[in-house]
């Protein structure tokens, strides 16, 4: 069996990748926690930090993976504006360290990036549109892409957005946060002027597997097929989970006074994904129904 290293194995996307790859590959998952969050017995877990190059090398080189999937990231958009050092260390230096260890064994890297590398003025975007990040999080993710573009390894970059799903011990995402609020009968305000393609983590994991198995080393936009504003998406969530959508009130982004600027008119054009990977991404309704089955468990 070919070997796959998955960083951020305890995160939402990391857990999905572990579950998807472990039946067909020998998988080593690493994360900063002492133990694995999942009970998947088909993979090996080791505590390791991608920001520590020497320690990372001691874990990765003996395993000798053919592929490295980097799902580890600093993703708190607002905190990135004040914790710039931590954000850069994980998102940029961590990728540099993975490139370093990968170069020792000629491993191929799949790296996860974001729509936040764009300014949201002219979305939806295709892969070769010019990046122009607004906030520090987006700048760090663009810098991580540039680290890969400068290296001599084969790599793929999967840009995604509005990632959600159900997994063990992961921090709330937009969908799980909203479900909890509505189940507790709490009123919520959701912006109706931020547009994007919500993406189920399971669907992104499947696309990553296709990239690896088809050996497509390139940049891909990977997201759900449906471009919506956050308020409309929230109403869809309430409908699928049979919760009270009257608790949801629309609001404008400017009224939130968020620390980091957001790309408003974002979204992805998925033509390349369809043409090169033969992937038709699900609608929001399809993906939310998939998540609903998992969430019951």
GUKE-501513 format. One record per residue (C-alpha): x, y, z; residue in three letters; residue number from 1. Coordinates in steps of 0.001 Angstrom, whole numbers, plus 524288, in hexadecimal, padded with zeros to 5 digits. Layout:
BEGIN
{{X, Y, Z}, 'ALA', NUM}
...
end
This chain:
BEGIN
{{80000, 80000, 80000}, 'UNK', 1}
{{804B8, 80DAA, 7FCCF}, 'UNK', 2}
{{80757, 81668, 80881}, 'UNK', 3}
{{8005B, 82334, 80B72}, 'UNK', 4}
{{803C6, 82CFE, 81612}, 'UNK', 5}
{{7F866, 83587, 81A84}, 'UNK', 6}
{{7FB7B, 841A7, 8227B}, 'UNK', 7}
{{7F0FC, 84785, 82B1F}, 'UNK', 8}
{{7EB49, 839E0, 82C70}, 'UNK', 9}
{{7E293, 83DD5, 837E5}, 'UNK', 10}
{{7DC4D, 84914, 83089}, 'UNK', 11}
{{7CFB0, 8488C, 828C9}, 'UNK', 12}
{{7D5E5, 84656, 81B80}, 'UNK', 13}
{{7E0D2, 83E2F, 8215E}, 'UNK', 14}
{{7D71A, 83498, 82735}, 'UNK', 15}
{{7CFDD, 8338E, 81A4A}, 'UNK', 16}
{{7DC97, 830C1, 81316}, 'UNK', 17}
{{7E094, 8267F, 81D0B}, 'UNK', 18}
{{7D381, 81F87, 81B70}, 'UNK', 19}
{{7D3E2, 82034, 80CA1}, 'UNK', 20}
{{7E209, 81C49, 80A7D}, 'UNK', 21}
{{7E446, 8121E, 8151C}, 'UNK', 22}
{{7DD35, 806C7, 80E47}, 'UNK', 23}
{{7E5DB, 807F4, 8022D}, 'UNK', 24}
{{7F28B, 80DEB, 80731}, 'UNK', 25}
{{7FBCA, 80CA1, 812A3}, 'UNK', 26}
{{7F8D1, 81929, 81A0B}, 'UNK', 27}
{{80089, 8208F, 8244D}, 'UNK', 28}
{{7F91A, 82BCF, 82A5C}, 'UNK', 29}
{{7FFE6, 83680, 8320E}, 'UNK', 30}
{{7FAC1, 841B2, 83A47}, 'UNK', 31}
{{7FE9E, 8497C, 8464C}, 'UNK', 32}
{{7F5EA, 841C6, 84FB7}, 'UNK', 33}
{{7FA8D, 83649, 857D9}, 'UNK', 34}
{{7F0DC, 82CB5, 851FB}, 'UNK', 35}
{{7E84F, 82AAB, 8461B}, 'UNK', 36}
{{7DA6E, 82FE6, 84739}, 'UNK', 37}
{{7D4E6, 824BA, 83F26}, 'UNK', 38}
{{7D3D9, 8162D, 8419F}, 'UNK', 39}
{{7D889, 81298, 83403}, 'UNK', 40}
{{7E145, 806DE, 83667}, 'UNK', 41}
{{7E61B, 80622, 82869}, 'UNK', 42}
{{7EFA5, 81151, 829C5}, 'UNK', 43}
{{7FAF8, 81514, 83271}, 'UNK', 44}
{{7FAD6, 821DB, 83A01}, 'UNK', 45}
{{806A4, 8294B, 83F22}, 'UNK', 46}
{{80786, 83620, 84630}, 'UNK', 47}
{{80F71, 83F9F, 83E04}, 'UNK', 48}
{{80FCD, 84E1A, 83AD3}, 'UNK', 49}
{{8125E, 852B1, 82CDF}, 'UNK', 50}
{{818CD, 85F0A, 8321F}, 'UNK', 51}
{{823C6, 85700, 8384E}, 'UNK', 52}
{{82C6F, 852F7, 82CEF}, 'UNK', 53}
{{835C7, 849C9, 83401}, 'UNK', 54}
{{82AF3, 84297, 83B32}, 'UNK', 55}
{{822DB, 841E1, 82ECA}, 'UNK', 56}
{{82E16, 83BDB, 8276D}, 'UNK', 57}
{{82FA5, 8313D, 831CC}, 'UNK', 58}
{{8215C, 82D77, 83021}, 'UNK', 59}
{{81FEA, 82E8A, 82165}, 'UNK', 60}
{{82C72, 828E5, 81BE9}, 'UNK', 61}
{{82B6B, 81B66, 82254}, 'UNK', 62}
{{81D6C, 81A42, 81D62}, 'UNK', 63}
{{821D4, 81E3F, 80FA2}, 'UNK', 64}
{{8149C, 8225B, 80A00}, 'UNK', 65}
{{81255, 8239C, 7FB72}, 'UNK', 66}
{{8082E, 82E22, 7FDF1}, 'UNK', 67}
{{806B6, 838D6, 8082E}, 'UNK', 68}
{{7F945, 83EFD, 80A09}, 'UNK', 69}
{{7FA55, 84B9A, 811B0}, 'UNK', 70}
{{7ED7B, 84EB2, 81854}, 'UNK', 71}
{{7F425, 85580, 823DA}, 'UNK', 72}
{{7F21D, 86434, 82431}, 'UNK', 73}
{{7EFC8, 8701F, 82C90}, 'UNK', 74}
{{7E1FE, 8738A, 82818}, 'UNK', 75}
{{7DCED, 87D87, 831EF}, 'UNK', 76}
{{7DB21, 888EB, 8289D}, 'UNK', 77}
{{7D944, 8939E, 832BD}, 'UNK', 78}
{{7E3AD, 88EAB, 83C36}, 'UNK', 79}
{{7ED51, 88E8D, 830E4}, 'UNK', 80}
{{7ED4D, 89D5F, 8312F}, 'UNK', 81}
{{7F30D, 89D8F, 83EEC}, 'UNK', 82}
{{7F9E5, 89052, 83FD2}, 'UNK', 83}
{{8018F, 89268, 83367}, 'UNK', 84}
{{80D72, 88B04, 83817}, 'UNK', 85}
{{805C1, 87EA3, 83B1C}, 'UNK', 86}
{{7FE25, 87FB6, 82E79}, 'UNK', 87}
{{80A96, 8810E, 8264C}, 'UNK', 88}
{{811B5, 8766B, 82DC8}, 'UNK', 89}
{{80728, 86C44, 82B04}, 'UNK', 90}
{{80263, 8707C, 81D9E}, 'UNK', 91}
{{80F5D, 8740C, 81753}, 'UNK', 92}
{{81AC2, 86EA9, 81F25}, 'UNK', 93}
{{8134C, 861FB, 8213C}, 'UNK', 94}
{{811D0, 8605C, 81285}, 'UNK', 95}
{{82027, 8638A, 810A4}, 'UNK', 96}
{{8237E, 858B5, 81A54}, 'UNK', 97}
{{81ACD, 84F05, 81327}, 'UNK', 98}
{{82182, 8528C, 80661}, 'UNK', 99}
{{82E94, 85057, 80D08}, 'UNK', 100}
{{82B2F, 842A7, 811D9}, 'UNK', 101}
{{8241D, 83F3A, 8053B}, 'UNK', 102}
{{83034, 842D5, 7FD63}, 'UNK', 103}
{{8381B, 838C4, 8050C}, 'UNK', 104}
{{82F6A, 82DB0, 8004C}, 'UNK', 105}
{{8299D, 833AD, 7F3DB}, 'UNK', 106}
{{81BDD, 83372, 7F98A}, 'UNK', 107}
{{810B2, 83A52, 7F2AE}, 'UNK', 108}
{{808DD, 84488, 7FA0A}, 'UNK', 109}
{{7FA82, 84815, 7F9D3}, 'UNK', 110}
{{7F898, 85507, 800D1}, 'UNK', 111}
{{7EBBF, 85B6B, 804B8}, 'UNK', 112}
{{7E9E1, 869DE, 80200}, 'UNK', 113}
{{7DE95, 87371, 8020F}, 'UNK', 114}
{{7D64D, 87D4F, 7FAA5}, 'UNK', 115}
{{7DB77, 88774, 80441}, 'UNK', 116}
{{7E732, 88947, 7FB55}, 'UNK', 117}
{{7DDB8, 8914D, 7F2E4}, 'UNK', 118}
{{7D7D8, 89E8D, 7F630}, 'UNK', 119}
{{7C9C3, 89B0D, 7F2E7}, 'UNK', 120}
{{7C817, 8A5FB, 7E91A}, 'UNK', 121}
{{7C5FE, 89D87, 7DD03}, 'UNK', 122}
{{7C1E1, 88FF8, 7E14C}, 'UNK', 123}
{{7BF62, 88537, 7DE5C}, 'UNK', 124}
{{7CDA6, 8823D, 7DB54}, 'UNK', 125}
{{7D4DB, 8789D, 7D2C8}, 'UNK', 126}
{{7E222, 872F0, 7D61E}, 'UNK', 127}
{{7EA6D, 87C79, 7CE4C}, 'UNK', 128}
{{7E3F1, 888F3, 7D31C}, 'UNK', 129}
{{7ED42, 89259, 7D9D5}, 'UNK', 130}
{{7ED90, 8910F, 7E8AF}, 'UNK', 131}
{{7EBCD, 89D31, 7F107}, 'UNK', 132}
{{7E998, 8998E, 7FF4B}, 'UNK', 133}
{{7E32F, 8A367, 8084F}, 'UNK', 134}
{{7E6FB, 89E45, 815BD}, 'UNK', 135}
{{7F2A6, 897CF, 81C16}, 'UNK', 136}
{{7ECC4, 88A30, 81B92}, 'UNK', 137}
{{7EB41, 88B39, 80CD3}, 'UNK', 138}
{{7F8F7, 890C9, 80B8B}, 'UNK', 139}
{{7FEA0, 8855E, 81330}, 'UNK', 140}
{{7F779, 87B6A, 80AC6}, 'UNK', 141}
{{7FC0F, 88200, 7FE5A}, 'UNK', 142}
{{809EF, 881B3, 803BE}, 'UNK', 143}
{{8085D, 87313, 80647}, 'UNK', 144}
{{80460, 87124, 7F815}, 'UNK', 145}
{{81063, 878B3, 7F3C2}, 'UNK', 146}
{{8190B, 86FCA, 7FC01}, 'UNK', 147}
{{8141F, 86462, 7F3D9}, 'UNK', 148}
{{81505, 86B9A, 7E6F1}, 'UNK', 149}
{{8237B, 86DCD, 7E9A1}, 'UNK', 150}
{{82698, 85FA8, 7ECF2}, 'UNK', 151}
{{82ADB, 854A9, 7E3E4}, 'UNK', 152}
{{8210D, 84AA6, 7E8D6}, 'UNK', 153}
{{8148F, 84620, 7E27D}, 'UNK', 154}
{{80944, 84C50, 7E9CE}, 'UNK', 155}
{{7FAFC, 84FF1, 7E8F9}, 'UNK', 156}
{{7F3E0, 85B33, 7EF75}, 'UNK', 157}
{{7E57D, 85950, 7F28F}, 'UNK', 158}
{{7DF38, 86661, 7F590}, 'UNK', 159}
{{7D25A, 86573, 7FCDC}, 'UNK', 160}
{{7C8D4, 86DE5, 8048A}, 'UNK', 161}
{{7BE27, 86DCE, 80EE7}, 'UNK', 162}
{{7C25E, 8603E, 81341}, 'UNK', 163}
{{7B8E5, 858F7, 81C0D}, 'UNK', 164}
{{7B59C, 84B61, 820DC}, 'UNK', 165}
{{7B411, 8426B, 82C7E}, 'UNK', 166}
{{7BFCC, 83C39, 8334C}, 'UNK', 167}
{{7C4E4, 838CB, 840D1}, 'UNK', 168}
{{7C93C, 843B6, 84A19}, 'UNK', 169}
{{7CAF6, 84DE4, 83F56}, 'UNK', 170}
{{7C837, 85C2F, 841CC}, 'UNK', 171}
{{7BB33, 86154, 83CC5}, 'UNK', 172}
{{7B9D8, 8649B, 82E61}, 'UNK', 173}
{{7AF23, 86D18, 82895}, 'UNK', 174}
{{7A571, 861F2, 82733}, 'UNK', 175}
{{7A789, 85B70, 8346E}, 'UNK', 176}
{{7A787, 868B9, 83B30}, 'UNK', 177}
{{79AA3, 86C6C, 834D6}, 'UNK', 178}
{{7944C, 85F48, 837D9}, 'UNK', 179}
{{797F2, 8608F, 8463B}, 'UNK', 180}
{{792B9, 86E74, 8470A}, 'UNK', 181}
{{785C9, 86B2F, 8407A}, 'UNK', 182}
{{783D9, 85ED7, 84895}, 'UNK', 183}
{{7858C, 86757, 854B6}, 'UNK', 184}
{{77B36, 870B2, 84F07}, 'UNK', 185}
{{78517, 87BCF, 84E79}, 'UNK', 186}
{{78360, 886F1, 844D7}, 'UNK', 187}
{{78EDB, 888E6, 83B7F}, 'UNK', 188}
{{792DC, 89340, 831A6}, 'UNK', 189}
{{7995D, 88E96, 82516}, 'UNK', 190}
{{79F8C, 896F1, 81A81}, 'UNK', 191}
{{798A3, 8976B, 80D74}, 'UNK', 192}
{{7A371, 89E55, 805E8}, 'UNK', 193}
{{7AE46, 8940A, 806B8}, 'UNK', 194}
{{7AD76, 88A7B, 7FB72}, 'UNK', 195}
{{7B462, 87D7C, 7FA20}, 'UNK', 196}
{{7B326, 86EFC, 7F74D}, 'UNK', 197}
{{7B0FF, 86756, 803FA}, 'UNK', 198}
{{7B910, 85AD1, 803DC}, 'UNK', 199}
{{7B6B2, 84E27, 80B1F}, 'UNK', 200}
{{7C3A4, 84900, 8104B}, 'UNK', 201}
{{7C06B, 83B51, 80B55}, 'UNK', 202}
{{7BF55, 8409C, 7FD6F}, 'UNK', 203}
{{7CC62, 8478A, 7FE7C}, 'UNK', 204}
{{7D2DF, 83B25, 803A8}, 'UNK', 205}
{{7CD7B, 83387, 7F824}, 'UNK', 206}
{{7D2EB, 83DA8, 7EEA8}, 'UNK', 207}
{{7E046, 83CAF, 7F539}, 'UNK', 208}
{{7E00A, 82DF8, 7F32D}, 'UNK', 209}
{{7DCCF, 83008, 7E4D5}, 'UNK', 210}
{{7E816, 83991, 7E357}, 'UNK', 211}
{{7F17E, 82F7B, 7E8DC}, 'UNK', 212}
{{7EC32, 823BD, 7E17F}, 'UNK', 213}
{{7EBCD, 82B00, 7D490}, 'UNK', 214}
{{7F930, 8312D, 7D738}, 'UNK', 215}
{{7F41E, 83EE1, 7D41E}, 'UNK', 216}
{{7FE92, 847D6, 7D990}, 'UNK', 217}
{{7F8A0, 85540, 7D7C0}, 'UNK', 218}
{{7F029, 85F90, 7DE50}, 'UNK', 219}
{{7E1B6, 85C3E, 7DFA5}, 'UNK', 220}
{{7D602, 86374, 7E4E9}, 'UNK', 221}
{{7CE48, 859AA, 7ECFA}, 'UNK', 222}
{{7C156, 85DA0, 7F2F7}, 'UNK', 223}
{{7B2EC, 85AC1, 7F2EB}, 'UNK', 224}
{{7AC40, 85DDD, 7E60A}, 'UNK', 225}
{{7A2E1, 86814, 7EB4D}, 'UNK', 226}
{{7A677, 8767A, 7ECB9}, 'UNK', 227}
{{79E4B, 87CBD, 7F77B}, 'UNK', 228}
{{79EED, 8874F, 801BC}, 'UNK', 229}
{{7A078, 882E6, 80FDE}, 'UNK', 230}
{{79285, 88699, 813A2}, 'UNK', 231}
{{78CB4, 87E77, 808A1}, 'UNK', 232}
{{79578, 87328, 80C8F}, 'UNK', 233}
{{790F7, 87484, 81AAC}, 'UNK', 234}
{{782C6, 87365, 8163A}, 'UNK', 235}
{{78655, 86728, 80E81}, 'UNK', 236}
{{78CA0, 86157, 81AB2}, 'UNK', 237}
{{78093, 86441, 822D9}, 'UNK', 238}
{{777D6, 85DEE, 818B2}, 'UNK', 239}
{{77FF7, 8517D, 81773}, 'UNK', 240}
{{78172, 84FD3, 82626}, 'UNK', 241}
{{7733B, 853C7, 82892}, 'UNK', 242}
{{77699, 85F2A, 83164}, 'UNK', 243}
{{76FCD, 86C57, 83300}, 'UNK', 244}
{{774C9, 8754B, 8283F}, 'UNK', 245}
{{76D0E, 880A0, 82E08}, 'UNK', 246}
{{777E7, 881A0, 83827}, 'UNK', 247}
{{78141, 885E9, 82D3F}, 'UNK', 248}
{{78244, 89455, 829D4}, 'UNK', 249}
{{78A7C, 899DC, 81EAB}, 'UNK', 250}
{{79511, 8A3DB, 82191}, 'UNK', 251}
{{79FB6, 8AAD1, 819D0}, 'UNK', 252}
{{7AE24, 8A7B1, 81B87}, 'UNK', 253}
{{7B12D, 8B5F3, 81E94}, 'UNK', 254}
{{7A832, 8B53D, 82A71}, 'UNK', 255}
{{7B032, 8AA57, 830C5}, 'UNK', 256}
{{7BCC1, 8B222, 83290}, 'UNK', 257}
{{7C4EE, 8A5E5, 8309C}, 'UNK', 258}
{{7D374, 8A709, 832F7}, 'UNK', 259}
{{7D771, 8A193, 825B1}, 'UNK', 260}
{{7D206, 8A5CA, 81888}, 'UNK', 261}
{{7CADE, 89B50, 810BD}, 'UNK', 262}
{{7C9AC, 89964, 80210}, 'UNK', 263}
{{7BB46, 89C3F, 7FFAB}, 'UNK', 264}
{{7B8AE, 897AF, 7F1D5}, 'UNK', 265}
{{7C0AF, 88B47, 7F215}, 'UNK', 266}
{{7BD79, 87DFE, 7EC4F}, 'UNK', 267}
{{7C44B, 87466, 7E353}, 'UNK', 268}
{{7C2F1, 87086, 7D528}, 'UNK', 269}
{{7C3FF, 861B2, 7D50D}, 'UNK', 270}
{{7C624, 85F0C, 7C67E}, 'UNK', 271}
{{7D413, 85A35, 7C865}, 'UNK', 272}
{{7CFC9, 850C1, 7D30C}, 'UNK', 273}
{{7C59D, 84B12, 7C9EF}, 'UNK', 274}
{{7CE61, 84A65, 7BDF0}, 'UNK', 275}
{{7DACC, 844FA, 7C426}, 'UNK', 276}
{{7D574, 83D00, 7CF88}, 'UNK', 277}
{{7C804, 839CA, 7CA0F}, 'UNK', 278}
{{7C1D3, 83EB2, 7D69B}, 'UNK', 279}
{{7B421, 84442, 7D7A9}, 'UNK', 280}
{{7B327, 84A9E, 7E4FE}, 'UNK', 281}
{{7A65C, 84918, 7EC89}, 'UNK', 282}
{{79C3E, 8538D, 7EF3B}, 'UNK', 283}
{{79A84, 8590B, 7FCDC}, 'UNK', 284}
{{78E5E, 850CC, 7FECE}, 'UNK', 285}
{{79571, 84445, 7FB20}, 'UNK', 286}
{{7A129, 84711, 803E2}, 'UNK', 287}
{{798F3, 84B80, 80F78}, 'UNK', 288}
{{790EC, 83EFE, 80EA2}, 'UNK', 289}
{{79DA4, 8372C, 80EC4}, 'UNK', 290}
{{7A215, 83E88, 81AD3}, 'UNK', 291}
{{794E8, 83CC2, 8216B}, 'UNK', 292}
{{79690, 82DFC, 82105}, 'UNK', 293}
{{7A40B, 82F31, 8274A}, 'UNK', 294}
{{79F78, 83914, 83166}, 'UNK', 295}
{{7951F, 82FC0, 83686}, 'UNK', 296}
{{79FFE, 82646, 83A00}, 'UNK', 297}
end
